[in-house]
C-alpha cells in the first residue's frame, strides 16, 4: 500500500489542531503539522495528538509551510500527500475520496471542491472565490472550479515536480498553474466545509486583494504574452475605433476634432507598446534557455578539441 502523509499548515490553531490531527490518523500513515510561528500552544497540542511537528520560529506564510511539507514528503519517501487546514473547516473523513483518483492512477493532484449548496459559503467569499477562480483559470489556461480550496491530495509525481515559490495564500493558485505547465493531471472531488469556525487570520478584503495581486504577478511572469498582449490588443482596437470615428466626424462636419484624434494616438501607442512588450518578454526567456543549453551541450566538444 502507498504511504500517505497528511500535512497541515497551522498558525495559532491550538483550539482545533488536536482534533484535526486525531481525525486524520485513521486515513494516513503519518500526520505532519507545520507550525508557522504560532504564538499559542499549537505545536504542543499537535505533539500530544501524535503528529510530527516542524516549527518555524516566525510566521513565514502558508506557501512556505506547504513548501516545507513538500520537502518532508520527498525526503521521507511518501507516495501521496494530503494537504488540509488546521482550523477545523476541512473534514478529514473526505481524505479517502481525495485519494481515490490518485490511487487509481487517474490524477496527480485532486482538489476538493466546496459544494455551495451544502457548505453555506458566505456571499462575500463566494464572489471573491469566483474572481480568483477566473484569474487562476486564466493563468493555468484551463477551467478551474475551486482554485482556493486548501484541501487537496498530491501524488508522488506532483510531490517531486512542484517547485513552488509563493509564500502566502496565492500558493494554491500557483500550484494549479504550475501543474498545467508540467502536464500534471488535475481532478476534483466534492467536499463539505464548515464556516462556523474561525478561518483566516487576515480580513477577507486584504486577503482577497493580496491573492489577486500575487496571481496577477504569477501570470505576468509565466505568461507575459497573455498578460500584456491581450490588453494591448484591446487598446489597439480602441485606438482604431477612435481613429475611424475621427475620420467619420471630419467627413461629415469638415471639422477636425482634436479629442478623438488624441485618444486615437494614445490608445494606438499604448496598445502597440503592450503587444511588443508581451512578445519580447515571451521570447527572451526561451532564447536565453536555448542559448545556455547550447553552450552546455557544446562545452565538452570544445574541451575535447
C-alpha positions as CSV (number, residue, x, y, z in Angstrom):
1,X,0.0,0.0,0.0
2,X,1.2,3.5,-0.7
3,X,2.4,5.6,2.2
4,X,0.2,8.6,2.8
5,X,1.2,11.8,4.6
6,X,-1.3,14.3,5.9
7,X,0.3,17.8,6.1
8,X,-1.4,20.6,8.0
9,X,-0.1,24.2,7.8
10,X,-1.1,25.9,11.1
11,X,-0.9,29.3,12.7
12,X,-2.4,29.9,16.1
13,X,-4.7,26.9,15.9
14,X,-4.4,25.4,19.4
15,X,-8.2,25.1,19.8
16,X,-8.7,22.9,16.7
17,X,-5.4,21.4,15.7
18,X,-5.6,18.4,18.2
19,X,-9.0,17.3,16.9
20,X,-7.9,17.7,13.2
21,X,-4.8,15.6,13.8
22,X,-6.6,12.8,15.6
23,X,-9.3,12.6,12.9
24,X,-6.6,12.3,10.2
25,X,-4.8,9.3,11.8
26,X,-7.2,6.6,10.7
27,X,-6.7,7.5,7.0
28,X,-3.0,8.2,6.7
29,X,0.3,6.8,7.8
30,X,1.7,10.0,9.4
31,X,0.5,13.5,10.2
32,X,2.8,16.4,9.8
33,X,1.9,19.8,11.3
34,X,3.9,22.8,10.1
35,X,3.6,25.3,12.9
36,X,4.2,28.6,11.1
37,X,5.5,30.7,14.0
38,X,2.4,30.3,16.2
39,X,2.2,32.4,19.4
40,X,0.0,29.9,21.2
41,X,0.3,26.2,22.0
42,X,-0.3,24.9,18.5
43,X,2.9,22.9,18.4
44,X,2.4,21.3,21.9
45,X,-1.1,20.3,21.2
46,X,-0.2,18.8,17.9
47,X,2.6,16.7,19.5
48,X,0.1,15.4,22.2
49,X,-2.1,14.3,19.3
50,X,0.9,12.2,17.9
51,X,1.7,14.5,15.0
52,X,5.2,15.2,13.7
53,X,5.8,18.9,14.2
54,X,8.0,21.2,12.2
55,X,8.1,24.6,13.8
56,X,9.1,27.9,12.1
57,X,10.3,30.5,14.6
58,X,8.5,33.3,12.8
59,X,5.4,33.4,10.6
60,X,6.5,32.9,7.0
61,X,3.2,32.3,5.2
62,X,1.1,29.4,4.1
63,X,3.1,29.0,0.9
64,X,6.3,28.5,2.8
65,X,4.6,25.9,5.1
66,X,3.4,23.9,2.1
67,X,7.0,24.0,0.6
68,X,8.2,22.6,3.9
69,X,5.6,19.8,3.7
70,X,6.7,19.0,0.2
71,X,10.3,18.8,1.2
72,X,9.4,16.5,4.1
73,X,7.3,14.2,1.8
74,X,10.2,14.0,-0.7
75,X,12.8,13.2,2.0
76,X,10.8,10.6,3.7
77,X,9.5,8.7,0.6
78,X,5.8,9.3,0.9
79,X,3.7,8.3,-2.1
80,X,0.8,10.6,-1.5
81,X,0.4,13.8,0.5
82,X,-2.9,15.3,1.6
83,X,-3.0,19.0,2.5
84,X,-5.7,20.4,4.7
85,X,-6.2,23.4,7.0
86,X,-5.7,23.2,10.8
87,X,-8.7,25.3,11.8
88,X,-11.3,22.5,11.6
89,X,-13.0,23.7,8.4
90,X,-11.9,20.6,6.5
91,X,-13.3,17.3,7.5
92,X,-10.6,14.6,7.4
93,X,-13.3,11.9,6.6
94,X,-13.1,13.1,3.0
95,X,-9.4,12.1,2.7
96,X,-10.3,8.7,1.1
97,X,-12.4,10.4,-1.5
98,X,-9.4,12.7,-2.4
99,X,-7.1,9.7,-2.5
100,X,-9.1,7.5,-4.9
101,X,-8.3,9.2,-8.2
102,X,-4.6,9.1,-7.3
103,X,-4.6,5.5,-6.2
104,X,-6.4,4.6,-9.4
105,X,-3.7,6.4,-11.4
106,X,-6.2,8.9,-12.8
107,X,-4.8,12.1,-11.4
108,X,-1.7,13.7,-9.9
109,X,-3.5,16.5,-8.0
110,X,-7.0,16.1,-6.6
111,X,-8.7,19.4,-5.4
112,X,-11.6,19.4,-3.0
113,X,-14.5,21.4,-4.5
114,X,-16.6,23.1,-1.8
115,X,-20.3,22.5,-2.6
116,X,-22.1,25.8,-2.4
117,X,-25.5,24.3,-1.7
118,X,-24.2,22.4,1.3
119,X,-21.2,24.3,2.6
120,X,-23.2,27.6,3.3
121,X,-20.3,29.7,2.0
122,X,-20.8,33.4,2.8
123,X,-21.9,35.6,-0.1
124,X,-18.8,37.8,0.0
125,X,-16.5,34.8,-0.1
126,X,-18.4,33.3,-3.0
127,X,-18.0,36.4,-5.1
128,X,-14.3,36.7,-4.2
129,X,-13.8,33.0,-5.0
130,X,-15.2,33.4,-8.5
131,X,-12.8,36.2,-9.2
132,X,-9.8,34.2,-8.0
133,X,-11.1,31.1,-9.9
134,X,-11.2,33.2,-13.1
135,X,-7.7,34.5,-12.7
136,X,-6.3,31.1,-11.8
137,X,-8.0,29.6,-14.8
138,X,-6.5,32.4,-16.9
139,X,-3.0,31.6,-15.6
140,X,-3.4,27.8,-16.0
141,X,-5.2,28.2,-19.3
142,X,-7.6,25.5,-18.0
143,X,-11.0,25.6,-16.3
144,X,-10.9,25.7,-12.5
145,X,-13.9,25.1,-10.2
146,X,-12.4,25.9,-6.8
147,X,-8.9,27.3,-7.0
148,X,-8.6,28.4,-3.4
149,X,-9.6,25.2,-1.6
150,X,-6.7,24.1,0.5
151,X,-8.0,20.5,0.9
152,X,-6.2,18.6,-1.8
153,X,-4.1,15.5,-2.4
154,X,-0.8,15.2,-4.4
155,X,0.7,12.1,-6.0
156,X,4.4,11.2,-5.9
157,X,4.9,12.8,-9.3
158,X,3.3,16.0,-8.1
159,X,5.4,16.0,-4.9
160,X,8.6,15.6,-7.0
161,X,7.6,18.0,-9.8
162,X,6.2,21.0,-8.0
163,X,8.6,23.9,-7.4
164,X,6.5,26.5,-5.6
165,X,7.8,30.0,-4.8
166,X,4.8,31.8,-3.4
167,X,4.9,32.4,0.3
168,X,1.3,33.4,1.0
169,X,-2.2,32.2,0.3
170,X,-1.7,32.5,-3.5
171,X,0.3,29.3,-3.4
172,X,-2.9,27.3,-4.1
173,X,-3.4,29.1,-7.4
174,X,0.3,28.8,-8.2
175,X,0.1,25.1,-7.6
176,X,-2.6,24.7,-10.3
177,X,-0.9,27.0,-12.7
178,X,2.4,25.0,-12.4
179,X,0.5,21.7,-12.6
180,X,-0.8,22.7,-16.0
181,X,2.7,23.8,-17.2
182,X,4.2,20.4,-16.0
183,X,1.4,18.3,-17.5
184,X,0.2,17.1,-14.2
185,X,-3.3,15.7,-14.2
186,X,-5.8,17.6,-12.0
187,X,-9.1,16.1,-10.8
188,X,-11.8,17.4,-8.5
189,X,-13.8,15.8,-5.7
190,X,-16.9,17.4,-3.9
191,X,-16.5,18.1,-0.2
192,X,-18.3,19.9,2.5
193,X,-16.7,22.7,4.5
194,X,-17.6,24.2,7.8
195,X,-17.9,28.0,8.0
196,X,-18.9,28.2,11.7
197,X,-15.3,28.1,12.8
198,X,-12.7,30.9,12.7
199,X,-10.8,30.8,9.5
200,X,-8.1,33.0,8.1
201,X,-6.4,35.4,10.5
202,X,-6.5,38.1,7.8
203,X,-9.5,40.2,6.9
204,X,-11.4,39.0,3.8
205,X,-10.7,42.2,1.9
206,X,-7.0,42.4,2.5
207,X,-6.7,38.6,1.9
208,X,-8.6,38.8,-1.4
209,X,-6.6,41.8,-2.8
210,X,-3.4,40.2,-1.7
211,X,-4.1,37.0,-3.5
212,X,-5.3,38.8,-6.6
213,X,-2.1,40.8,-6.7
214,X,0.1,37.7,-6.4
215,X,-1.9,35.8,-9.1
216,X,-1.5,38.7,-11.5
217,X,2.2,38.7,-10.8
218,X,2.4,34.9,-11.5
219,X,0.6,35.4,-14.8
220,X,2.8,38.3,-15.8
221,X,6.0,36.2,-15.2
222,X,4.8,32.9,-16.6
223,X,2.5,34.2,-19.4
224,X,3.7,37.7,-20.4
225,X,2.2,37.5,-23.9
226,X,-1.2,36.8,-22.3
227,X,-0.8,39.4,-19.5
228,X,0.5,42.3,-21.8
229,X,-0.6,41.2,-25.3
230,X,-4.3,40.7,-24.7
231,X,-4.9,44.1,-23.0
232,X,-2.6,45.7,-25.6
233,X,-4.6,44.3,-28.5
234,X,-7.8,45.6,-26.9
235,X,-6.2,49.1,-26.5
236,X,-5.1,49.0,-30.1
237,X,-8.6,48.1,-31.3
238,X,-10.0,51.0,-29.3
239,X,-7.4,53.2,-31.0
240,X,-8.5,52.1,-34.4
241,X,-12.2,52.7,-33.5
242,X,-11.4,56.3,-32.3
243,X,-9.3,56.8,-35.5
244,X,-12.2,55.8,-37.7
245,X,-14.6,57.9,-35.6
246,X,-12.3,60.9,-36.1
247,X,-12.2,60.4,-39.9
248,X,-16.0,60.0,-40.0
249,X,-16.6,63.2,-38.0
250,X,-14.3,65.1,-40.3
251,X,-16.1,63.8,-43.4
252,X,-19.5,64.8,-42.0
253,X,-18.8,68.1,-40.4
254,X,-15.5,69.1,-42.1
255,X,-14.2,69.9,-38.7
256,X,-11.1,68.3,-37.1
257,X,-11.9,67.2,-33.5
258,X,-8.6,67.0,-31.5
259,X,-10.1,65.0,-28.7
260,X,-10.8,61.8,-30.6
261,X,-7.6,62.2,-32.5
262,X,-5.6,62.4,-29.3
263,X,-7.3,59.3,-27.9
264,X,-6.5,57.5,-31.2
265,X,-2.8,58.3,-30.8
266,X,-2.8,57.4,-27.1
267,X,-4.6,54.0,-27.5
268,X,-2.6,53.0,-30.6
269,X,0.7,53.8,-28.9
270,X,-0.2,52.1,-25.6
271,X,-1.6,49.1,-27.4
272,X,1.4,48.6,-29.7
273,X,3.8,49.0,-26.8
274,X,2.0,46.5,-24.7
275,X,1.8,43.9,-27.5
276,X,5.5,44.5,-28.3
277,X,6.4,44.1,-24.6
278,X,4.5,40.9,-24.3
279,X,6.2,39.4,-27.4
280,X,9.7,40.4,-26.1
281,X,9.1,39.1,-22.6
282,X,7.6,35.9,-24.0
283,X,10.6,35.2,-26.4
284,X,13.6,36.4,-24.3
285,X,13.5,33.7,-21.5
286,X,13.1,30.9,-24.1
287,X,16.0,32.3,-26.1
288,X,18.2,32.6,-23.1
289,X,17.4,29.0,-22.1
290,X,18.2,27.7,-25.6
291,X,21.5,29.7,-25.6
292,X,22.5,28.2,-22.2
293,X,21.6,24.7,-23.3
294,X,23.6,25.1,-26.5
295,X,26.6,26.3,-24.6
296,X,26.3,23.4,-22.1
297,X,26.0,20.8,-24.9
298,X,28.8,22.2,-26.9
299,X,31.1,22.5,-24.0
300,X,32.6,19.0,-23.9
301,X,33.2,19.1,-27.6
302,X,35.1,22.2,-27.4
303,X,37.1,20.9,-24.5
304,X,37.9,17.8,-26.5
305,X,39.3,19.9,-29.3
